[in-house]
Amino acid sequence: MRARRVTWAGAAGALVVLLALCGGLVAWLNVSGESPLTGDANSFVATPEQVARGAYLARAGNCAACHTDRGGPAFAGGKGLATPFGTVFASNLTPDAKTGIGAWSAAQFWRALHNGRSADGRLLYPAFPYPNFTEITRADSDALYAWLRTQVPVAQANRAHSLRFPYNLQASLAVWRALFFSPGVYEPVVERSVQWNRGAYLVRSLGHCAACHSPRNAFGATRDSLELSGGLIPLQNWYAPSLASSSEAGVADWSTQEVGELLKTGLTPRGAALGPMAEVVFRSTQYLADADIAAMAEYLKSLPQTPPHALAAVTPDAAVQARGEVLYKDRCAACHGVNGEGGAGTNGVVYAPLAGNRKVLLETSANLIHIIVNGGFPPTTAGNGRPYGMPPFGPSMKDEEIAVLASYVRNAWGNAAPAVSTLDVLNAR
Amino acid sequence: MARELAHSSRFMTTIASPFTRHGSLLRRGVATLALAAASAAMAGTPLAIPDTMAQRMQPCSACHGKEGRPTQQGFFPRIAGKPAGYLYNQLDNFRSGRRSNSTMTYFVEQMSDDYLHEIAGYFAALDLPYAPPQTVGAPADEIALGERLVRQGDAAHGIPACVQCHGTAMTGILPAIPGLLGLPRGYLVEQFGAWRTGQRKALAPDCMARIATTLTPADITAVATWLSSQPVALPAAAADTLVRPLPMACGSVPQ
């Protein structure tokens, strides 16, 4: 009896020690590798070159996409990013001393980007993509900091995140970080060219392409973020296709020119940037220097490729195809052509060819359904200032008709992909 | 046509990036060849698409009807012939979140000011006949109340007559005050509702929000009923200038 009590006490004691050790390990993992915080907000003296460079880098990082609310003051935050765990609200980056980052030092700003910790020591949610931004250099961080301090200060208090239990606890976030985040720096690959390394740096750090183009696990962490193998954007139901597959959005067999066209103008002979990528082109990549665009293209073209999917061995339902053809000829053929050949204006293709179109043939039909239901315009850019657009067919077509139409397009003119069901349409719209 | 040419030449001359689609004739040639080769492998030469605003604005017709006249669904507003300044303000309002309609926002959120101005100008310049009035056979007292509010306002409650700002003919005043005729009754009622709840805003001071929150629900339906029962004869162009100063300050119409 006595011996048993001792055993229980010992086990409980061991458990407490184990938990304390785990807690200690998690805490240590969360702050390890941090540089000492030196200097304060007043000790930083920016050069004009730094400020100009910071403005450019803010474009490259597309900071405004989250930190400027629709119709709100620039960089004052307040925009909500819906995640499967709740909504995270972007913070005020203007140099207001009370509500913005006016009282932050350059070292604290760097710690936020590099280590994901706020000036007050709180752990930041990775909706702010510091798993990517951690690779930003200190020099670039300082330039961003210098430029942000030249913005108009806006007194707008940060909105509290609205996250469900247990995701709303710093302790949960600490465990997440211990499991899925470690600070890193971009290590140039010596066998590769300077241009390739520049491209890799931009894609992986500032560009945070992996935030969408990599799959996420059940805890919202991106997996194999270096491979950019495609991911469903949480809650938006857009699939960011794999950049490592010629069946999806891989560009290994594209020319540098064509990759550049997509990122600078939002339009290529194969089709346009629509949905979330339209925003990336509109706010970010269209402004990047040609040399940086070429560097990104070189890196993206070199990504290790997974073998292309074989065309699905599907036998389309003849009745569905017959009905789909009628719908297609009625609604789509005037712009995309009877044979899915696309349409060209005076300066090139404006309506994507659908025969052989990778977007149409993606395994998930989410993007195709989105485009049929909502239509849309590619972004206006210097190279495509007056885009043609696609009407929304959601208001005038039933879910079942959209499924039939999508199935037809996926299996006409040599295309072959699994049929789309009414349920798929219901789930995606 | 002149405008189309002006635009294409502007884009052809000002862009020096190697990544534009139309940077030089040589590149255009190369692109065309590459395009031809790529398409030949797939499905033949692309269709020739007219280089016009009418073609570019196809997406709008899904709701606003062909050529900017509303469809038979009875809700969406006519945009053809509205003053360009008004249309631009609305496009910008959707882009900036002052008005909310998910389709409109989705369409304009990645558009430049230049393009929004051109779109506004395109629809403003359309001069098309109006359909017969949508509302028929409304109760006489409702019609009478509506007409009184539109023509005389309600001085006791500080409501100016609609015609004071929107013009005696109610066809709007350039550059930014819209006409009120030829709009669906449901659309009119919903706009008042949206002003009352803050779903629709304009640049401050938001005069229509003030008016909408002062009117009673019965006033609003009467105004919408009367306006949507009026036939519109052409020409229905907006008036050039305000005859008198506006009775209240409106952020969308700087004076």
Interface residues (C-beta under 8 A of the other chain):
Chain A: D69 R70 G71 G72 Q257 G260 E261 L263 K264 T265 L267 T268 P269 R270 A278 E279 V281 F282 D290 I293 C335 H336 G337 N339 G340 E341 G342 G343 A344 G345 T346 N347 G348 V349 V350 Y351 P353 A355 G356 N374 G375 G376 F377 P378 P379 T380 A382 G383 N384 G385 R386 P387 Y388 G389 M390 P391 P392 F393 P395 S396 W413 G414
Chain B: H7 S8 R10 F11 T14 I15 S17 P18 F19 T20 R21 H22 G23 R28 A31 T32 A34 L35 A38 S39 A41 M42 A43 G44 T45 P46 L47 A48 I49 P50 D51 M53 Q55 R56 M57 Q58 P59 C60 S61 A62 C63 Q73 R95 S96 G97 R98 T103 T105 Y106 F107 E109 Q110 M111 S112 D114 Y115 E118
